Amino acid sequence: MRMAFLIERRYAPYPKWFGSAFAQLSCAAELSPILERALSAQAWKPREAALADAYLAVALLHFERGLPGRLEPRIGPYYGRPFTVINAEEIVGAIRAEIADPALRALPIIGSLDQVSDSTPVVEMPGRARPAMAALLDDSEAGAVEEA
């Protein structure tokens, strides 16, 4: 759901309004039934299958919107384990390869601040967000975040 907000370039509000805001996204009509299947599944295999369908739907949505990293999304096993995942590492690699700025491309892939903090005062204030992100990186990488 959070990826859908990013792909549609819409603000993802804090949890109280997250579901209502998601329902207003243009992709919600396609994604909501898939996510409902995952939530209502009575066993892990049907839940996993619904989540795999959601992974594919979001990846295809990403590419349909003209975002970088055009690559065929695939669902498959997580190494030798009995879990199904999408080829996220390949997709990330394809997206990263299209980043022209070498300083940005050299940054580690750790996601965004709202993936590690749900604190609105931290996430929404640059004066707090930048130091929080810098704290997640090594000292050498922290300077690159401040410069970016």
C-alpha positions, -999 to +999 in steps of 0.1 A: +000+000+000+029+024+008+044+017-026+011+026-042+013+060-026+049+065-038+040+054-074+010+077-075+031+105-060+007+110-032+013+117+005+008+086+027-008+099+058-003+085+093-021+053+102-054+069+113-061+081+077-039+056+058-067+033+047-091+060+037-064+078+017-054+045+000-090+040-011-088+073-030-058+062-051-065+053-087-049+019-082-070+010-052-097-006-072-072-031-086-052-036-054-079-036-027-094-070-037-060-086-038-051-072-004-085-083+010-077-118-001-045-117+018-062-103+049-091-129+048-069-159+041-073-186+068-039-202+061-005-190+052-003-205+016-034-186+003-022-155+021+012-158+005-004-163-029-025-132-025+006-112-014+025-125-044-003-112-066-001-079-049+037-077-054+032-083-091+004-058-094+025-031-077+056-038-098+035-037-130+019-004-118+054+010-113+064+002-149+030+013-164+035+047-149+068+051-167+090+048-136+126+036-141+139+001-140+119-016-167+124-053-159+101-083-159+088-089-124+088-125-114+075-145-085+096-173-072+110-191-042+131-173-016+163-193-022+157-228-010+130-219+015+093-225+010+084-188+007+073-169-024+088-135-031+092-111-060+126-105-077+130-073-057+168-072-058+168-073-096+141-046-098+161-024-074+193-030-094+175-019-126+161+012-110+195+020-094+213+016-128+191+045-142+202+070-115+226+094-133+241+111-103+270+089-090+268+103-055+231+093-052+237+059-069+265+052-043+242+057-013+232+025+004+197+011-001+180+015+032+147+029+022+131+060+035+128+073+071+091+064+073+101+028+069+120+029+102+100+056+121+063+063+124+070+095+143+052+123+124+074+150+141+105+133+128+092+123+094+077+156+084+104+180+096+136+182+076+155+195+106+147+162+124+145+139+094+180+145+080+198+138+113+176+107+118+186+094+083+222+103+089+222+082+121+212+052+100+242+055+078+280+052+084+298+084+090+312+085+055+277+080+041+261+106+064+279+134+046+265+123+013+229+125+028+235+160+040+249+170+006+220+154-013 
